Amino acid sequence: MTALVFVDTNVLIYAQDSANLKKQKQAQAWRRELWLSGAGRVSFQVLQEFYVNIIQRWPRCPRPSPRRSARFGRVEPRPGRYGPD
């Protein structure tokens, strides 16, 4: 059984930040492994902190528009991936 791993905001930020390529590559590899194994977990707070930090660091980052959001519709969780195992 694979242990569940709580992903901190910094891992998500480092994976996007090309200012430190070593940290970026490590964070991307960690994120990819957690995604493929299904062991990674994030909270709403982490996602909110990630969004705020990304917008502050990169103000020209495209903002979600209501039209773009409507195109994707509601995002449903992947079945069997949430809650205690």
N, CA, C and O atoms as a GROMACS GRO file, in nm:
protein
  340
    1MET      N    1   0.084  -0.119   0.000
    1MET     CA    2   0.000   0.000   0.000
    1MET      C    3   0.088   0.125   0.000
    1MET      O    4   0.186   0.133   0.075
    2THR      N    5   0.054   0.219  -0.083
    2THR     CA    6   0.127   0.344  -0.092
    2THR      C    7   0.073   0.442   0.011
    2THR      O    8  -0.048   0.459   0.024
    3ALA      N    9   0.164   0.507   0.085
    3ALA     CA   10   0.123   0.606   0.184
    3ALA      C   11   0.073   0.732   0.112
    3ALA      O   12   0.126   0.770   0.007
    4LEU      N   13  -0.028   0.795   0.170
    4LEU     CA   14  -0.078   0.920   0.115
    4LEU      C   15   0.015   1.034   0.154
    4LEU      O   16   0.071   1.034   0.263
    5VAL      N   17   0.031   1.130   0.063
    5VAL     CA   18   0.124   1.240   0.084
    5VAL      C   19   0.049   1.372   0.065
    5VAL      O   20  -0.014   1.394  -0.039
    6PHE      N   21   0.055   1.459   0.166
    6PHE     CA   22  -0.005   1.591   0.156
    6PHE      C   23   0.094   1.683   0.086
    6PHE      O   24   0.207   1.699   0.132
    7VAL      N   25   0.053   1.744  -0.023
    7VAL     CA   26   0.139   1.830  -0.103
    7VAL      C   27   0.126   1.974  -0.056
    7VAL      O   28   0.016   2.029  -0.051
    8ASP      N   29   0.240   2.035  -0.022
    8ASP     CA   30   0.243   2.172   0.026
    8ASP      C   31   0.239   2.269  -0.092
    8ASP      O   32   0.273   2.233  -0.205
    9THR      N   33   0.197   2.390  -0.065
    9THR     CA   34   0.189   2.494  -0.167
    9THR      C   35   0.322   2.514  -0.239
    9THR      O   36   0.325   2.534  -0.360
   10ASN      N   37   0.432   2.509  -0.165
   10ASN     CA   38   0.563   2.535  -0.225
   10ASN      C   39   0.596   2.436  -0.336
   10ASN      O   40   0.661   2.473  -0.434
   11VAL      N   41   0.555   2.312  -0.323
   11VAL     CA   42   0.582   2.214  -0.427
   11VAL      C   43   0.513   2.256  -0.556
   11VAL      O   44   0.572   2.247  -0.664
   12LEU      N   45   0.390   2.301  -0.546
   12LEU     CA   46   0.316   2.345  -0.665
   12LEU      C   47   0.379   2.470  -0.726
   12LEU      O   48   0.386   2.484  -0.848
   13ILE      N   49   0.425   2.561  -0.640
   13ILE     CA   50   0.487   2.685  -0.690
   13ILE      C   51   0.621   2.656  -0.755
   13ILE      O   52   0.648   2.703  -0.865
   14TYR      N   53   0.706   2.578  -0.688
   14TYR     CA   54   0.838   2.545  -0.744
   14TYR      C   55   0.825   2.475  -0.879
   14TYR      O   56   0.909   2.495  -0.967
   15ALA      N   57   0.722   2.396  -0.896
   15ALA     CA   58   0.703   2.326  -1.023
   15ALA      C   59   0.675   2.422  -1.138
   15ALA      O   60   0.694   2.386  -1.254
   16GLN      N   61   0.630   2.542  -1.108
   16GLN     CA   62   0.600   2.643  -1.211
   16GLN      C   63   0.710   2.748  -1.225
   16GLN      O   64   0.717   2.815  -1.328
   17ASP      N   65   0.794   2.762  -1.125
   17ASP     CA   66   0.891   2.872  -1.118
   17ASP      C   67   1.024   2.833  -1.182
   17ASP      O   68   1.097   2.748  -1.130
   18SER      N   69   1.056   2.895  -1.295
   18SER     CA   70   1.181   2.864  -1.365
   18SER      C   71   1.300   2.944  -1.313
   18SER      O   72   1.408   2.936  -1.370
   19ALA      N   73   1.283   3.022  -1.206
   19ALA     CA   74   1.394   3.100  -1.148
   19ALA      C   75   1.499   3.007  -1.086
   19ALA      O   76   1.617   3.042  -1.085
   20ASN      N   77   1.458   2.892  -1.035
   20ASN     CA   78   1.550   2.794  -0.978
   20ASN      C   79   1.521   2.660  -1.046
   20ASN      O   80   1.432   2.586  -1.004
   21LEU      N   81   1.597   2.630  -1.150
   21LEU     CA   82   1.568   2.511  -1.231
   21LEU      C   83   1.583   2.381  -1.154
   21LEU      O   84   1.511   2.285  -1.180
   22LYS      N   85   1.676   2.376  -1.058
   22LYS     CA   86   1.694   2.254  -0.979
   22LYS      C   87   1.568   2.224  -0.897
   22LYS      O   88   1.518   2.112  -0.896
   23LYS      N   89   1.517   2.327  -0.827
   23LYS     CA   90   1.394   2.310  -0.749
   23LYS      C   91   1.277   2.279  -0.840
   23LYS      O   92   1.192   2.197  -0.806
   24GLN      N   93   1.272   2.344  -0.956
   24GLN     CA   94   1.162   2.322  -1.048
   24GLN      C   95   1.159   2.176  -1.095
   24GLN      O   96   1.053   2.113  -1.094
   25LYS      N   97   1.272   2.123  -1.136
   25LYS     CA   98   1.277   1.984  -1.184
   25LYS      C   99   1.242   1.885  -1.073
   25LYS      O  100   1.172   1.787  -1.098
   26GLN      N  101   1.290   1.910  -0.951
   26GLN     CA  102   1.259   1.822  -0.838
   26GLN      C  103   1.109   1.825  -0.806
   26GLN      O  104   1.046   1.722  -0.784
   27ALA      N  105   1.053   1.946  -0.804
   27ALA     CA  106   0.910   1.959  -0.774
   27ALA      C  107   0.824   1.896  -0.884
   27ALA      O  108   0.723   1.833  -0.854
   28GLN      N  109   0.864   1.911  -1.010
   28GLN     CA  110   0.790   1.851  -1.119
   28GLN      C  111   0.795   1.698  -1.112
   28GLN      O  112   0.694   1.631  -1.135
   29ALA      N  113   0.912   1.645  -1.080
   29ALA     CA  114   0.926   1.499  -1.069
   29ALA      C  115   0.842   1.446  -0.953
   29ALA      O  116   0.776   1.343  -0.966
   30TRP      N  117   0.844   1.515  -0.841
   30TRP     CA  118   0.766   1.475  -0.723
   30TRP      C  119   0.616   1.481  -0.754
   30TRP      O  120   0.541   1.389  -0.720
   31ARG      N  121   0.575   1.589  -0.816
   31ARG     CA  122   0.433   1.606  -0.852
   31ARG      C  123   0.388   1.496  -0.949
   31ARG      O  124   0.280   1.439  -0.934
   32ARG      N  125   0.471   1.468  -1.048
   32ARG     CA  126   0.438   1.364  -1.146
   32ARG      C  127   0.426   1.227  -1.079
   32ARG      O  128   0.333   1.152  -1.109
   33GLU      N  129   0.519   1.194  -0.991
   33GLU     CA  130   0.516   1.065  -0.921
   33GLU      C  131   0.390   1.052  -0.835
   33GLU      O  132   0.325   0.948  -0.833
   34LEU      N  133   0.356   1.160  -0.764
   34LEU     CA  134   0.236   1.157  -0.679
   34LEU      C  135   0.110   1.144  -0.763
   34LEU      O  136   0.015   1.077  -0.723
   35TRP      N  137   0.108   1.209  -0.880
   35TRP     CA  138  -0.008   1.199  -0.968
   35TRP      C  139  -0.023   1.056  -1.021
   35TRP      O  140  -0.132   0.998  -1.017
   36LEU      N  141   0.087   1.001  -1.070
   36LEU     CA  142   0.082   0.866  -1.128
   36LEU      C  143   0.048   0.760  -1.025
   36LEU      O  144  -0.023   0.664  -1.056
   37SER      N  145   0.098   0.776  -0.903
   37SER     CA  146   0.071   0.677  -0.798
   37SER      C  147  -0.066   0.699  -0.733
   37SER      O  148  -0.119   0.609  -0.668
   38GLY      N  149  -0.122   0.820  -0.750
   38GLY     CA  150  -0.249   0.852  -0.685
   38GLY      C  151  -0.235   0.880  -0.537
   38GLY      O  152  -0.335   0.883  -0.464
   39ALA      N  153  -0.111   0.900  -0.490
   39ALA     CA  154  -0.087   0.918  -0.347
   39ALA      C  155  -0.092   1.064  -0.303
   39ALA      O  156  -0.103   1.091  -0.183
   40GLY      N  157  -0.082   1.158  -0.395
   40GLY     CA  158  -0.079   1.299  -0.359
   40GLY      C  159  -0.215   1.353  -0.319
   40GLY      O  160  -0.318   1.316  -0.376
   41ARG      N  161  -0.214   1.441  -0.220
   41ARG     CA  162  -0.336   1.506  -0.173
   41ARG      C  163  -0.310   1.653  -0.153
   41ARG      O  164  -0.203   1.691  -0.105
   42VAL      N  165  -0.406   1.738  -0.189
   42VAL     CA  166  -0.398   1.881  -0.164
   42VAL      C  167  -0.528   1.925  -0.100
   42VAL      O  168  -0.633   1.863  -0.117
   43SER      N  169  -0.520   2.033  -0.024
   43SER     CA  170  -0.639   2.088   0.039
   43SER      C  171  -0.685   2.210  -0.040
   43SER      O  172  -0.612   2.262  -0.124
   44PHE      N  173  -0.806   2.253  -0.012
   44PHE     CA  174  -0.858   2.375  -0.072
   44PHE      C  175  -0.768   2.492  -0.037
   44PHE      O  176  -0.742   2.579  -0.122
   45GLN      N  177  -0.718   2.497   0.087
   45GLN     CA  178  -0.631   2.606   0.131
   45GLN      C  179  -0.503   2.609   0.048
   45GLN      O  180  -0.458   2.717   0.009
   46VAL      N  181  -0.443   2.494   0.020
   46VAL     CA  182  -0.322   2.488  -0.060
   46VAL      C  183  -0.349   2.542  -0.200
   46VAL      O  184  -0.269   2.619  -0.254
   47LEU      N  185  -0.460   2.502  -0.260
   47LEU     CA  186  -0.494   2.551  -0.394
   47LEU      C  187  -0.516   2.702  -0.393
   47LEU      O  188  -0.476   2.771  -0.487
   48GLN      N  189  -0.580   2.752  -0.289
   48GLN     CA  190  -0.604   2.896  -0.278
   48GLN      C  191  -0.471   2.971  -0.263
   48GLN      O  192  -0.449   3.073  -0.329
   49GLU      N  193  -0.381   2.920  -0.177
   49GLU     CA  194  -0.250   2.983  -0.158
   49GLU      C  195  -0.169   2.980  -0.289
   49GLU      O  196  -0.102   3.076  -0.323
   50PHE      N  197  -0.177   2.869  -0.360
   50PHE     CA  198  -0.108   2.856  -0.487
   50PHE      C  199  -0.157   2.963  -0.585
   50PHE      O  200  -0.077   3.031  -0.649
   51TYR      N  201  -0.288   2.978  -0.596
   51TYR     CA  202  -0.346   3.076  -0.688
   51TYR      C  203  -0.301   3.217  -0.652
   51TYR      O  204  -0.258   3.293  -0.739
   52VAL      N  205  -0.310   3.253  -0.524
   52VAL     CA  206  -0.273   3.388  -0.481
   52VAL      C  207  -0.126   3.414  -0.509
   52VAL      O  208  -0.091   3.521  -0.559
   53ASN      N  209  -0.039   3.318  -0.479
   53ASN     CA  210   0.104   3.335  -0.502
   53ASN      C  211   0.139   3.346  -0.649
   53ASN      O  212   0.222   3.427  -0.688
   54ILE      N  213   0.076   3.265  -0.731
   54ILE     CA  214   0.102   3.269  -0.875
   54ILE      C  215   0.061   3.404  -0.932
   54ILE      O  216   0.134   3.462  -1.012
   55ILE      N  217  -0.054   3.453  -0.893
   55ILE     CA  218  -0.103   3.582  -0.943
   55ILE      C  219  -0.010   3.696  -0.898
   55ILE      O  220   0.014   3.789  -0.974
   56GLN      N  221   0.040   3.688  -0.775
   56GLN     CA  222   0.130   3.793  -0.726
   56GLN      C  223   0.267   3.786  -0.794
   56GLN      O  224   0.324   3.890  -0.828
   57ARG      N  225   0.320   3.667  -0.814
   57ARG     CA  226   0.454   3.653  -0.874
   57ARG      C  227   0.453   3.681  -1.024
   57ARG      O  228   0.547   3.739  -1.077
   58TRP      N  229   0.348   3.639  -1.090
   58TRP     CA  230   0.339   3.654  -1.234
   58TRP      C  231   0.207   3.724  -1.268
   58TRP      O  232   0.110   3.659  -1.307
   59PRO      N  233   0.203   3.857  -1.254
   59PRO     CA  234   0.077   3.929  -1.274
   59PRO      C  235   0.021   3.918  -1.416
   59PRO      O  236  -0.098   3.941  -1.436
   60ARG      N  237   0.104   3.883  -1.513
   60ARG     CA  238   0.053   3.868  -1.650
   60ARG      C  239  -0.002   3.729  -1.677
   60ARG      O  240  -0.044   3.698  -1.789
   61CYS      N  241  -0.001   3.646  -1.575
   61CYS     CA  242  -0.056   3.511  -1.588
   61CYS      C  243  -0.203   3.522  -1.626
   61CYS      O  244  -0.276   3.600  -1.565
   62PRO      N  245  -0.249   3.447  -1.727
   62PRO     CA  246  -0.389   3.458  -1.768
   62PRO      C  247  -0.486   3.424  -1.655
   62PRO      O  248  -0.468   3.325  -1.585
   63ARG      N  249  -0.586   3.506  -1.638
   63ARG     CA  250  -0.688   3.484  -1.536
   63ARG      C  251  -0.801   3.400  -1.596
   63ARG      O  252  -0.830   3.410  -1.715
   64PRO      N  253  -0.864   3.318  -1.514
   64PRO     CA  254  -0.977   3.243  -1.567
   64PRO      C  255  -1.093   3.336  -1.597
   64PRO      O  256  -1.127   3.422  -1.517
   65SER      N  257  -1.153   3.318  -1.711
   65SER     CA  258  -1.268   3.399  -1.748
   65SER      C  259  -1.393   3.312  -1.734
   65SER      O  260  -1.384   3.190  -1.744
   66PRO      N  261  -1.510   3.373  -1.710
   66PRO     CA  262  -1.633   3.294  -1.701
   66PRO      C  263  -1.657   3.213  -1.828
   66PRO      O  264  -1.707   3.101  -1.822
   67ARG      N  265  -1.621   3.269  -1.942
   67ARG     CA  266  -1.642   3.198  -2.070
   67ARG      C  267  -1.552   3.075  -2.078
   67ARG      O  268  -1.597   2.968  -2.119
   68ARG      N  269  -1.425   3.090  -2.039
   68ARG     CA  270  -1.332   2.978  -2.042
   68ARG      C  271  -1.373   2.871  -1.940
   68ARG      O  272  -1.367   2.752  -1.969
   69SER      N  273  -1.415   2.914  -1.822
   69SER     CA  274  -1.458   2.819  -1.718
   69SER      C  275  -1.580   2.740  -1.763
   69SER      O  276  -1.591   2.621  -1.736
   70ALA      N  277  -1.672   2.806  -1.831
   70ALA     CA  278  -1.793   2.739  -1.878
   70ALA      C  279  -1.761   2.632  -1.981
   70ALA      O  280  -1.831   2.531  -1.991
   71ARG      N  281  -1.656   2.654  -2.058
   71ARG     CA  282  -1.617   2.557  -2.160
   71ARG      C  283  -1.578   2.423  -2.097
   71ARG      O  284  -1.606   2.317  -2.153
   72PHE      N  285  -1.513   2.428  -1.981
   72PHE     CA  286  -1.469   2.305  -1.916
   72PHE      C  287  -1.577   2.243  -1.829
   72PHE      O  288  -1.570   2.125  -1.797
   73GLY      N  289  -1.675   2.322  -1.792
   73GLY     CA  290  -1.781   2.269  -1.708
   73GLY      C  291  -1.731   2.236  -1.568
   73GLY      O  292  -1.624   2.281  -1.526
   74ARG      N  293  -1.809   2.160  -1.499
   74ARG     CA  294  -1.773   2.124  -1.362
   74ARG      C  295  -1.670   2.011  -1.363
   74ARG      O  296  -1.682   1.915  -1.439
   75VAL      N  297  -1.570   2.025  -1.280
   75VAL     CA  298  -1.467   1.922  -1.269
   75VAL      C  299  -1.508   1.825  -1.160
   75VAL      O  300  -1.528   1.864  -1.045
   76GLU      N  301  -1.521   1.700  -1.196
   76GLU     CA  302  -1.561   1.597  -1.100
   76GLU      C  303  -1.438   1.526  -1.046
   76GLU      O  304  -1.341   1.506  -1.119
   77PRO      N  305  -1.440   1.488  -0.918
   77PRO     CA  306  -1.328   1.413  -0.862
   77PRO      C  307  -1.315   1.275  -0.926
   77PRO      O  308  -1.414   1.217  -0.972
   78ARG      N  309  -1.193   1.225  -0.929
   78ARG     CA  310  -1.170   1.092  -0.981
   78ARG      C  311  -1.224   0.990  -0.881
   78ARG      O  312  -1.190   1.000  -0.763
   79PRO      N  313  -1.305   0.895  -0.922
   79PRO     CA  314  -1.363   0.800  -0.828
   79PRO      C  315  -1.257   0.714  -0.762
   79PRO      O  316  -1.159   0.673  -0.825
   80GLY      N  317  -1.278   0.687  -0.632
   80GLY     CA  318  -1.190   0.599  -0.559
   80GLY      C  319  -1.058   0.662  -0.516
   80GLY      O  320  -0.970   0.591  -0.468
   81ARG      N  321  -1.043   0.792  -0.534
   81ARG     CA  322  -0.916   0.856  -0.503
   81ARG      C  323  -0.924   0.944  -0.379
   81ARG      O  324  -0.824   1.009  -0.345
   82TYR      N  325  -1.034   0.950  -0.310
   82TYR     CA  326  -1.050   1.043  -0.202
   82TYR      C  327  -1.095   0.973  -0.075
   82TYR      O  328  -1.164   0.871  -0.080
   83GLY      N  329  -1.055   1.027   0.036
   83GLY     CA  330  -1.095   0.971   0.164
   83GLY      C  331  -0.999   0.863   0.210
   83GLY      O  332  -0.908   0.824   0.136
   84PRO      N  333  -1.018   0.815   0.331
   84PRO     CA  334  -0.929   0.712   0.385
   84PRO      C  335  -0.940   0.582   0.307
   84PRO      O  336  -1.048   0.543   0.263
   85ASP      N  337  -0.828   0.518   0.290
   85ASP     CA  338  -0.826   0.390   0.217
   85ASP      C  339  -0.843   0.273   0.313
   85ASP      O  340  -0.844   0.158   0.271
   0.00000   0.00000   0.00000
